[in-house]
């Protein structure tokens, strides 16, 4: 065997082995690294603003990390006991919840049969109990795995700091690895930046704002367990084609059945405000970007959640969007407006 050929094969083998080992080494913390990079993208405008004043990338990134850590830790410190208490209350209430009687009052003819009523009641009770059991198991897992979660948070903020501080170097390094021409490379990065802005700012942050607005209504009108409902609302509002009505209307109906018509009307008003707030908050977060088709976002969100967990709400749509961008850039054609369009 030729010595030069043998060296080339050996080098390729060593590189492949190191890549595989590195993957398994980083696999437990890979999502935390990605989360840090996504946070760096979100806070890069603030980092640029601080740079104009401080003139130091390291100090600017450190200040933003401290601010973000404070924003995260303070609510966790103050609200965790309340959320745990509300979760226990919801769990206990679910065990004794009677949904058949209100349904009989609303649909008397449909629930005329006692056997049918018991069957529906059993199905609804099992469904609600399973959901509340999953919630309690999730909270228990968080408490039991706190050291592991703390380590993941450390990786997130480590990645966040260096992605902010060395952003330009990282981008140049990634560009150096791509096999595209400069023109295609520029088109690829521009499209990727627009799509990432659309998902992170237009979908996630605006969804969080909508959920918080609806949560304010829960607090003002004395809805039971408002913290849990607000957290669930923020998740629902971040989903495409879902929004505040999927939380606000059921809560309003529940209040109306319980005889709290004023509170129900107030929640409906806040649901409407939350839904229409998109028209005012979107221009604030996004000046011009590419917009993903809602179907693509929904499929990516569901698939991402199943594969990656909570972070999949963001990663799923981004992965599908990046695939479309790369395919169309490689074909050197415009991105189809049916999937991704400039706005």
Secondary structure, DSSP 8 states (H G I E B T S, - for coil): --HHHHHHHHHHHHHHHHHHHHHHHHHTTHHHHHHHHHHHHHHHHHHHHHHHHH--HHHHHHHHHHHHHHHHHHHHHHHHHHHHHHHHHHHHHHHH---HHHHHHH-TTTT--HHHHHHHHHHHHHHHHHHHHHHHHHHHHHHHTHHHHHHHHHHHHHHHHHHHHTHHHHHHHHHHH--S-HHHHHHHHHHHHHHHHIIIIIIIIHHHHHHHHHHHHHHHTT-TTHHHHHHHHHHHHTSTTT-THHHHHHHHHHHHHTT-HHHHHHHHHHHHHHHHTHHHHHHHH-SS-EEE-HHHHHHHHHHHHHHHGGGHHHHHHHHHHHHHHHHHHHTT----TTTEEE-
